[in-house]
Amino acid sequence: IKAEYGGNTAEVFFVDYGNTASCTNLRAVTPEIMAVRAQTVLCQMEGVEFVGIEGEELMTEHAESELLLTAVSYDKTTKQYTVKVTTGDVDLVAGVTRDVIKEFSGERREFPVNTYLPFYCSSFISPTEFTLQVEEDTELLEKIDGAAKAAPKITLPNPEPGTCCLFEHDGSFYRGRVRTTTPDATPPTYTVYSVDHGVVATVTKVYDIPATLCGERVCGIPCTLGDEVEVKEGVSMEALCNPDTQLSVAICGGDAGKNIVSVISGATLFSTTTTTSSGDTSPMYPKPTTPTSLLVSFTVSPTEFYGQRAEDETALGVVAEILEKEVMREQPLGGVTAGTVVAAAASDEVIYRGTVITVNEGETAMIKFVDYGFIEEVPLTSIYTLPSSLTTVPVLALPICLSDIPEEPFSEEALTATAEVLAENTAITVTPVTWKGEVCVAMVTLEGGADVRRKIPGFSGPEEEVEKSGVSGVRVVSSRLDEGAQSLYVSVAVNPTEIYVQKEEWTQDLEEISTQLESDATATPLTSSPAPGTFCVALSAEFEAKYRAQVISTNPDGTILVRYCDYGNSESLPLSNLSVLPESLAVKPALAVPCCLSEQKEWSPSKDGVLAGLAEQEVTVTPVEWKDDVCVCQITFEGANLVDKLMGM
């Protein structure tokens, strides 16, 4: 009997088998049975002080299996042998000893700086320490919490700060880390932190965590509002931590493992301890790298108009609400200078965020209202201090300039057409070509795929000229990769300076483009040799299919060398195989990104064939820099640097 529970029930160790169970109806053992030697030998493995969850599972796998034991010593008090164990090729000692360096290895969510996202607050400790979660992780959180509750509870002896573990708090089990330890206390205590929920607790026991749980994504997003923020008097934190309340949050940066954020929906809950913030510069609009749907907010000319995301409507409303509640109209700012970020009342008497462009002699200033793009002359008496809670909120209007257009000045006819085509609330798709500071130089299309440039007089030749030459002037912009390491697939690898990669999620776009190309029965053939750089539709002689392509050159035999911009491979074709690329097929950017290895070593052309074998293989690409549209990068294949791997062949 190991423990008595009362009512003739006890926990019993079966000396002839080694297992333990809870039993009832216990009866005395006769002397004759007592005289029979126990049929098990109690052993412990040499060199093992603590067995974790995986160790117990490994030992369970070897139940009823044959082991070779070598006795090292015998403890007469506990009647226990210390033994060396041999079983085939399995090192049981190494297998059952807990790896104290267990780490949460699941891929973490990353959020681009200056983006607005919906979150829920799971834990609020202070303005400099709170935890957010995204709705998409709800199912995963339920899975993790259920697995944490069901996992075997094996107490960790003397865990160090930083140890990954399981712990219990208020009846629930959490994945966490040990923050601090008090080993001399009776009993020892540990401060632990839940990596998924942000809960901080003091406990007397922490438990080993299964390796499978370490591999799941960490769902908690640690955040801070910055060092100079305090909660306003009388504010209840329950309002922020309500799991049913969605917060609109702007990611403004990162510091020491935390996301620096501005909680737009909860901005009225906080105030900064500093009082002068009107000179600060608000973060600029997040730069899109792929085609982005926007609504026109204001238009000046083909080189200056502004767009807003439909999903930012809530953020615009909250910013307006904060301005209306917190700006003191009876207290003008005074002493403004060019570049000052302010709150200002426009001609409609509504207060907006703005930047001072110039200060005029007549007690007025020119203000650019950054969340919409329009400019007005405003009396100095209508310019106020911008609430500090809004100084870190990125602007909500993207400045845009059309790409590939004539130089200014524009004709009155062109300006009028631009204002009509890009009227307020017009839905557009903006495909970035390049950037001039914070201005997005882009190809812009309307609903249905029509290129805005074709709607403005003087920006494109007459349609009959297009038909005559067979060259439309339509261009397919290049795609850009995200920052940081990312898994991609090689479509074509020619040499170390010419490798094309694709994202797995582009598969559907490739299929849609292929369907459009094959179903287009009104293709306009090219009637003269196109200039290098011209985009067209090419009928591949090798694959007997149509692809989007760009002309590289004209060969001496009259054939045209083209590169398929969605894959990267090249082919020489007769002019009869080329036709005009419709505007509707130029909306999506090129779906193959040209890459160049950042490490240039002496390379034998004989290795080009080895590179060609990378086609359709998964690689990890880490951008280093961009040279025009080419991504200079490091590529890892099968866990090794591609350059080192190939040079070693």
URDA-V969974 format. One record per residue. N is the residue number from 1. RES is the residue in three letters. SS is DSSP state (~ for helix, > for strand, _ for the rest). Layout:
n:N res:RES ss:SS
n:N res:RES ss:SS
//
This chain:
n:1 res:ILE ss:_
n:2 res:LYS ss:_
n:3 res:ALA ss:>
n:4 res:GLU ss:>
n:5 res:TYR ss:>
n:6 res:GLY ss:>
n:7 res:GLY ss:_
n:8 res:ASN ss:_
n:9 res:THR ss:>
n:10 res:ALA ss:>
n:11 res:GLU ss:>
n:12 res:VAL ss:>
n:13 res:PHE ss:>
n:14 res:PHE ss:_
n:15 res:VAL ss:_
n:16 res:ASP ss:_
n:17 res:TYR ss:_
n:18 res:GLY ss:_
n:19 res:ASN ss:_
n:20 res:THR ss:>
n:21 res:ALA ss:>
n:22 res:SER ss:>
n:23 res:CYS ss:>
n:24 res:THR ss:>
n:25 res:ASN ss:_
n:26 res:LEU ss:_
n:27 res:ARG ss:_
n:28 res:ALA ss:_
n:29 res:VAL ss:_
n:30 res:THR ss:_
n:31 res:PRO ss:~
n:32 res:GLU ss:~
n:33 res:ILE ss:~
n:34 res:MET ss:~
n:35 res:ALA ss:_
n:36 res:VAL ss:_
n:37 res:ARG ss:_
n:38 res:ALA ss:_
n:39 res:GLN ss:_
n:40 res:THR ss:_
n:41 res:VAL ss:_
n:42 res:LEU ss:_
n:43 res:CYS ss:>
n:44 res:GLN ss:>
n:45 res:MET ss:>
n:46 res:GLU ss:_
n:47 res:GLY ss:_
n:48 res:VAL ss:_
n:49 res:GLU ss:_
n:50 res:PHE ss:_
n:51 res:VAL ss:>
n:52 res:GLY ss:_
n:53 res:ILE ss:~
n:54 res:GLU ss:~
n:55 res:GLY ss:~
n:56 res:GLU ss:~
n:57 res:GLU ss:~
n:58 res:LEU ss:~
n:59 res:MET ss:~
n:60 res:THR ss:~
n:61 res:GLU ss:~
n:62 res:HIS ss:_
n:63 res:ALA ss:_
n:64 res:GLU ss:_
n:65 res:SER ss:_
n:66 res:GLU ss:_
n:67 res:LEU ss:_
n:68 res:LEU ss:>
n:69 res:LEU ss:>
n:70 res:THR ss:>
n:71 res:ALA ss:>
n:72 res:VAL ss:>
n:73 res:SER ss:>
n:74 res:TYR ss:>
n:75 res:ASP ss:>
n:76 res:LYS ss:_
n:77 res:THR ss:_
n:78 res:THR ss:_
n:79 res:LYS ss:_
n:80 res:GLN ss:>
n:81 res:TYR ss:>
n:82 res:THR ss:>
n:83 res:VAL ss:>
n:84 res:LYS ss:>
n:85 res:VAL ss:>
n:86 res:THR ss:>
n:87 res:THR ss:>
n:88 res:GLY ss:_
n:89 res:ASP ss:_
n:90 res:VAL ss:>
n:91 res:ASP ss:_
n:92 res:LEU ss:~
n:93 res:VAL ss:~
n:94 res:ALA ss:~
n:95 res:GLY ss:~
n:96 res:VAL ss:~
n:97 res:THR ss:>
n:98 res:ARG ss:_
n:99 res:ASP ss:_
n:100 res:VAL ss:_
n:101 res:ILE ss:_
n:102 res:LYS ss:_
n:103 res:GLU ss:_
n:104 res:PHE ss:_
n:105 res:SER ss:_
n:106 res:GLY ss:_
n:107 res:GLU ss:_
n:108 res:ARG ss:_
n:109 res:ARG ss:_
n:110 res:GLU ss:_
n:111 res:PHE ss:_
n:112 res:PRO ss:_
n:113 res:VAL ss:_
n:114 res:ASN ss:_
n:115 res:THR ss:>
n:116 res:TYR ss:>
n:117 res:LEU ss:>
n:118 res:PRO ss:>
n:119 res:PHE ss:>
n:120 res:TYR ss:>
n:121 res:CYS ss:>
n:122 res:SER ss:>
n:123 res:SER ss:>
n:124 res:PHE ss:>
n:125 res:ILE ss:>
n:126 res:SER ss:>
n:127 res:PRO ss:_
n:128 res:THR ss:_
n:129 res:GLU ss:>
n:130 res:PHE ss:>
n:131 res:THR ss:>
n:132 res:LEU ss:>
n:133 res:GLN ss:>
n:134 res:VAL ss:_
n:135 res:GLU ss:~
n:136 res:GLU ss:~
n:137 res:ASP ss:~
n:138 res:THR ss:~
n:139 res:GLU ss:~
n:140 res:LEU ss:~
n:141 res:LEU ss:~
n:142 res:GLU ss:~
n:143 res:LYS ss:~
n:144 res:ILE ss:~
n:145 res:ASP ss:~
n:146 res:GLY ss:~
n:147 res:ALA ss:~
n:148 res:ALA ss:~
n:149 res:LYS ss:~
n:150 res:ALA ss:~
n:151 res:ALA ss:_
n:152 res:PRO ss:_
n:153 res:LYS ss:_
n:154 res:ILE ss:_
n:155 res:THR ss:>
n:156 res:LEU ss:_
n:157 res:PRO ss:_
n:158 res:ASN ss:_
n:159 res:PRO ss:_
n:160 res:GLU ss:_
n:161 res:PRO ss:_
n:162 res:GLY ss:_
n:163 res:THR ss:_
n:164 res:CYS ss:>
n:165 res:CYS ss:>
n:166 res:LEU ss:>
n:167 res:PHE ss:>
n:168 res:GLU ss:>
n:169 res:HIS ss:>
n:170 res:ASP ss:_
n:171 res:GLY ss:_
n:172 res:SER ss:>
n:173 res:PHE ss:>
n:174 res:TYR ss:>
n:175 res:ARG ss:>
n:176 res:GLY ss:>
n:177 res:ARG ss:>
n:178 res:VAL ss:>
n:179 res:ARG ss:>
n:180 res:THR ss:>
n:181 res:THR ss:>
n:182 res:THR ss:>
n:183 res:PRO ss:_
n:184 res:ASP ss:_
n:185 res:ALA ss:_
n:186 res:THR ss:_
n:187 res:PRO ss:_
n:188 res:PRO ss:_
n:189 res:THR ss:>
n:190 res:TYR ss:>
n:191 res:THR ss:>
n:192 res:VAL ss:>
n:193 res:TYR ss:>
n:194 res:SER ss:>
n:195 res:VAL ss:_
n:196 res:ASP ss:_
n:197 res:HIS ss:_
n:198 res:GLY ss:_
n:199 res:VAL ss:_
n:200 res:VAL ss:>
n:201 res:ALA ss:>
n:202 res:THR ss:>
n:203 res:VAL ss:>
n:204 res:THR ss:_
n:205 res:LYS ss:_
n:206 res:VAL ss:_
n:207 res:TYR ss:>
n:208 res:ASP ss:_
n:209 res:ILE ss:_
n:210 res:PRO ss:_
n:211 res:ALA ss:~
n:212 res:THR ss:~
n:213 res:LEU ss:~
n:214 res:CYS ss:~
n:215 res:GLY ss:_
n:216 res:GLU ss:_
n:217 res:ARG ss:_
n:218 res:VAL ss:_
n:219 res:CYS ss:_
n:220 res:GLY ss:_
n:221 res:ILE ss:>
n:222 res:PRO ss:>
n:223 res:CYS ss:>
n:224 res:THR ss:>
n:225 res:LEU ss:_
n:226 res:GLY ss:_
n:227 res:ASP ss:_
n:228 res:GLU ss:_
n:229 res:VAL ss:>
n:230 res:GLU ss:>
n:231 res:VAL ss:>
n:232 res:LYS ss:_
n:233 res:GLU ss:_
n:234 res:GLY ss:_
n:235 res:VAL ss:_
n:236 res:SER ss:_
n:237 res:MET ss:_
n:238 res:GLU ss:~
n:239 res:ALA ss:~
n:240 res:LEU ss:~
n:241 res:CYS ss:~
n:242 res:ASN ss:_
n:243 res:PRO ss:_
n:244 res:ASP ss:_
n:245 res:THR ss:_
n:246 res:GLN ss:_
n:247 res:LEU ss:>
n:248 res:SER ss:>
n:249 res:VAL ss:>
n:250 res:ALA ss:>
n:251 res:ILE ss:>
n:252 res:CYS ss:>
n:253 res:GLY ss:>
n:254 res:GLY ss:>
n:255 res:ASP ss:>
n:256 res:ALA ss:_
n:257 res:GLY ss:_
n:258 res:LYS ss:>
n:259 res:ASN ss:>
n:260 res:ILE ss:>
n:261 res:VAL ss:>
n:262 res:SER ss:>
n:263 res:VAL ss:>
n:264 res:ILE ss:_
n:265 res:SER ss:_
n:266 res:GLY ss:_
n:267 res:ALA ss:~
n:268 res:THR ss:~
n:269 res:LEU ss:~
n:270 res:PHE ss:>
n:271 res:SER ss:>
n:272 res:THR ss:>
n:273 res:THR ss:_
n:274 res:THR ss:_
n:275 res:THR ss:_
n:276 res:THR ss:_
n:277 res:SER ss:_
n:278 res:SER ss:_
n:279 res:GLY ss:_
n:280 res:ASP ss:_
n:281 res:THR ss:_
n:282 res:SER ss:_
n:283 res:PRO ss:_
n:284 res:MET ss:_
n:285 res:TYR ss:_
n:286 res:PRO ss:_
n:287 res:LYS ss:_
n:288 res:PRO ss:_
n:289 res:THR ss:_
n:290 res:THR ss:_
n:291 res:PRO ss:_
n:292 res:THR ss:>
n:293 res:SER ss:>
n:294 res:LEU ss:>
n:295 res:LEU ss:>
n:296 res:VAL ss:>
n:297 res:SER ss:>
n:298 res:PHE ss:>
n:299 res:THR ss:>
n:300 res:VAL ss:>
n:301 res:SER ss:>
n:302 res:PRO ss:_
n:303 res:THR ss:_
n:304 res:GLU ss:>
n:305 res:PHE ss:>
n:306 res:TYR ss:>
n:307 res:GLY ss:>
n:308 res:GLN ss:>
n:309 res:ARG ss:_
n:310 res:ALA ss:~
n:311 res:GLU ss:~
n:312 res:ASP ss:~
n:313 res:GLU ss:~
n:314 res:THR ss:~
n:315 res:ALA ss:~
n:316 res:LEU ss:~
n:317 res:GLY ss:~
n:318 res:VAL ss:~
n:319 res:VAL ss:~
n:320 res:ALA ss:~
n:321 res:GLU ss:~
n:322 res:ILE ss:~
n:323 res:LEU ss:~
n:324 res:GLU ss:~
n:325 res:LYS ss:~
n:326 res:GLU ss:~
n:327 res:VAL ss:_
n:328 res:MET ss:_
n:329 res:ARG ss:_
n:330 res:GLU ss:_
n:331 res:GLN ss:_
n:332 res:PRO ss:_
n:333 res:LEU ss:_
n:334 res:GLY ss:_
n:335 res:GLY ss:_
n:336 res:VAL ss:_
n:337 res:THR ss:_
n:338 res:ALA ss:_
n:339 res:GLY ss:_
n:340 res:THR ss:_
n:341 res:VAL ss:>
n:342 res:VAL ss:>
n:343 res:ALA ss:>
n:344 res:ALA ss:>
n:345 res:ALA ss:>
n:346 res:ALA ss:_
n:347 res:SER ss:_
n:348 res:ASP ss:_
n:349 res:GLU ss:_
n:350 res:VAL ss:_
n:351 res:ILE ss:>
n:352 res:TYR ss:>
n:353 res:ARG ss:>
n:354 res:GLY ss:>
n:355 res:THR ss:>
n:356 res:VAL ss:>
n:357 res:ILE ss:>
n:358 res:THR ss:>
n:359 res:VAL ss:>
n:360 res:ASN ss:_
n:361 res:GLU ss:_
n:362 res:GLY ss:_
n:363 res:GLU ss:_
n:364 res:THR ss:>
n:365 res:ALA ss:>
n:366 res:MET ss:>
n:367 res:ILE ss:>
n:368 res:LYS ss:>
n:369 res:PHE ss:_
n:370 res:VAL ss:_
n:371 res:ASP ss:_
n:372 res:TYR ss:_
n:373 res:GLY ss:_
n:374 res:PHE ss:_
n:375 res:ILE ss:>
n:376 res:GLU ss:>
n:377 res:GLU ss:>
n:378 res:VAL ss:>
n:379 res:PRO ss:>
n:380 res:LEU ss:~
n:381 res:THR ss:~
n:382 res:SER ss:~
n:383 res:ILE ss:>
n:384 res:TYR ss:>
n:385 res:THR ss:_
n:386 res:LEU ss:_
n:387 res:PRO ss:_
n:388 res:SER ss:~
n:389 res:SER ss:~
n:390 res:LEU ss:~
n:391 res:THR ss:_
n:392 res:THR ss:_
n:393 res:VAL ss:_
n:394 res:PRO ss:_
n:395 res:VAL ss:_
n:396 res:LEU ss:_
n:397 res:ALA ss:_
n:398 res:LEU ss:>
n:399 res:PRO ss:>
n:400 res:ILE ss:>
n:401 res:CYS ss:>
n:402 res:LEU ss:>
n:403 res:SER ss:_
n:404 res:ASP ss:_
n:405 res:ILE ss:_
n:406 res:PRO ss:_
n:407 res:GLU ss:_
n:408 res:GLU ss:_
n:409 res:PRO ss:_
n:410 res:PHE ss:_
n:411 res:SER ss:_
n:412 res:GLU ss:~
n:413 res:GLU ss:~
n:414 res:ALA ss:~
n:415 res:LEU ss:~
n:416 res:THR ss:~
n:417 res:ALA ss:~
n:418 res:THR ss:~
n:419 res:ALA ss:~
n:420 res:GLU ss:~
n:421 res:VAL ss:~
n:422 res:LEU ss:_
n:423 res:ALA ss:_
n:424 res:GLU ss:_
n:425 res:ASN ss:_
n:426 res:THR ss:_
n:427 res:ALA ss:>
n:428 res:ILE ss:>
n:429 res:THR ss:>
n:430 res:VAL ss:>
n:431 res:THR ss:>
n:432 res:PRO ss:>
n:433 res:VAL ss:>
n:434 res:THR ss:>
n:435 res:TRP ss:>
n:436 res:LYS ss:>
n:437 res:GLY ss:_
n:438 res:GLU ss:_
n:439 res:VAL ss:>
n:440 res:CYS ss:>
n:441 res:VAL ss:>
n:442 res:ALA ss:>
n:443 res:MET ss:>
n:444 res:VAL ss:>
n:445 res:THR ss:>
n:446 res:LEU ss:>
n:447 res:GLU ss:_
n:448 res:GLY ss:_
n:449 res:GLY ss:_
n:450 res:ALA ss:_
n:451 res:ASP ss:>
n:452 res:VAL ss:~
n:453 res:ARG ss:~
n:454 res:ARG ss:~
n:455 res:LYS ss:~
n:456 res:ILE ss:_
n:457 res:PRO ss:_
n:458 res:GLY ss:_
n:459 res:PHE ss:_
n:460 res:SER ss:_
n:461 res:GLY ss:_
n:462 res:PRO ss:_
n:463 res:GLU ss:~
n:464 res:GLU ss:~
n:465 res:GLU ss:~
n:466 res:VAL ss:~
n:467 res:GLU ss:~
n:468 res:LYS ss:~
n:469 res:SER ss:~
n:470 res:GLY ss:_
n:471 res:VAL ss:_
n:472 res:SER ss:_
n:473 res:GLY ss:_
n:474 res:VAL ss:_
n:475 res:ARG ss:_
n:476 res:VAL ss:_
n:477 res:VAL ss:_
n:478 res:SER ss:_
n:479 res:SER ss:_
n:480 res:ARG ss:_
n:481 res:LEU ss:_
n:482 res:ASP ss:_
n:483 res:GLU ss:_
n:484 res:GLY ss:_
n:485 res:ALA ss:>
n:486 res:GLN ss:>
n:487 res:SER ss:>
n:488 res:LEU ss:>
n:489 res:TYR ss:>
n:490 res:VAL ss:>
n:491 res:SER ss:>
n:492 res:VAL ss:>
n:493 res:ALA ss:>
n:494 res:VAL ss:>
n:495 res:ASN ss:>
n:496 res:PRO ss:_
n:497 res:THR ss:_
n:498 res:GLU ss:>
n:499 res:ILE ss:>
n:500 res:TYR ss:>
n:501 res:VAL ss:>
n:502 res:GLN ss:>
n:503 res:LYS ss:_
n:504 res:GLU ss:~
n:505 res:GLU ss:~
n:506 res:TRP ss:~
n:507 res:THR ss:~
n:508 res:GLN ss:~
n:509 res:ASP ss:~
n:510 res:LEU ss:~
n:511 res:GLU ss:~
n:512 res:GLU ss:~
n:513 res:ILE ss:~
n:514 res:SER ss:~
n:515 res:THR ss:~
n:516 res:GLN ss:~
n:517 res:LEU ss:~
n:518 res:GLU ss:~
n:519 res:SER ss:~
n:520 res:ASP ss:_
n:521 res:ALA ss:_
n:522 res:THR ss:_
n:523 res:ALA ss:_
n:524 res:THR ss:_
n:525 res:PRO ss:>
n:526 res:LEU ss:_
n:527 res:THR ss:_
n:528 res:SER ss:_
n:529 res:SER ss:_
n:530 res:PRO ss:_
n:531 res:ALA ss:_
n:532 res:PRO ss:_
n:533 res:GLY ss:_
n:534 res:THR ss:_
n:535 res:PHE ss:>
n:536 res:CYS ss:>
n:537 res:VAL ss:>
n:538 res:ALA ss:>
n:539 res:LEU ss:>
n:540 res:SER ss:_
n:541 res:ALA ss:_
n:542 res:GLU ss:_
n:543 res:PHE ss:_
n:544 res:GLU ss:_
n:545 res:ALA ss:_
n:546 res:LYS ss:>
n:547 res:TYR ss:>
n:548 res:ARG ss:>
n:549 res:ALA ss:>
n:550 res:GLN ss:>
n:551 res:VAL ss:>
n:552 res:ILE ss:>
n:553 res:SER ss:>
n:554 res:THR ss:>
n:555 res:ASN ss:_
n:556 res:PRO ss:_
n:557 res:ASP ss:_
n:558 res:GLY ss:_
n:559 res:THR ss:_
n:560 res:ILE ss:>
n:561 res:LEU ss:>
n:562 res:VAL ss:>
n:563 res:ARG ss:>
n:564 res:TYR ss:>
n:565 res:CYS ss:_
n:566 res:ASP ss:_
n:567 res:TYR ss:_
n:568 res:GLY ss:_
n:569 res:ASN ss:_
n:570 res:SER ss:>
n:571 res:GLU ss:>
n:572 res:SER ss:>
n:573 res:LEU ss:>
n:574 res:PRO ss:_
n:575 res:LEU ss:~
n:576 res:SER ss:~
n:577 res:ASN ss:~
n:578 res:LEU ss:>
n:579 res:SER ss:>
n:580 res:VAL ss:>
n:581 res:LEU ss:_
n:582 res:PRO ss:_
n:583 res:GLU ss:~
n:584 res:SER ss:~
n:585 res:LEU ss:~
n:586 res:ALA ss:_
n:587 res:VAL ss:_
n:588 res:LYS ss:_
n:589 res:PRO ss:_
n:590 res:ALA ss:_
n:591 res:LEU ss:_
n:592 res:ALA ss:_
n:593 res:VAL ss:>
n:594 res:PRO ss:>
n:595 res:CYS ss:>
n:596 res:CYS ss:>
n:597 res:LEU ss:>
n:598 res:SER ss:_
n:599 res:GLU ss:_
n:600 res:GLN ss:_
n:601 res:LYS ss:_
n:602 res:GLU ss:_
n:603 res:TRP ss:_
n:604 res:SER ss:_
n:605 res:PRO ss:~
n:606 res:SER ss:~
n:607 res:LYS ss:~
n:608 res:ASP ss:~
n:609 res:GLY ss:~
n:610 res:VAL ss:~
n:611 res:LEU ss:~
n:612 res:ALA ss:~
n:613 res:GLY ss:_
n:614 res:LEU ss:_
n:615 res:ALA ss:_
n:616 res:GLU ss:_
n:617 res:GLN ss:_
n:618 res:GLU ss:>
n:619 res:VAL ss:>
n:620 res:THR ss:>
n:621 res:VAL ss:>
n:622 res:THR ss:>
n:623 res:PRO ss:>
n:624 res:VAL ss:>
n:625 res:GLU ss:>
n:626 res:TRP ss:>
n:627 res:LYS ss:>
n:628 res:ASP ss:_
n:629 res:ASP ss:_
n:630 res:VAL ss:>
n:631 res:CYS ss:>
n:632 res:VAL ss:>
n:633 res:CYS ss:>
n:634 res:GLN ss:>
n:635 res:ILE ss:>
n:636 res:THR ss:>
n:637 res:PHE ss:>
n:638 res:GLU ss:_
n:639 res:GLY ss:_
n:640 res:ALA ss:>
n:641 res:ASN ss:>
n:642 res:LEU ss:~
n:643 res:VAL ss:~
n:644 res:ASP ss:~
n:645 res:LYS ss:~
n:646 res:LEU ss:~
n:647 res:MET ss:~
n:648 res:GLY ss:_
n:649 res:MET ss:_
//
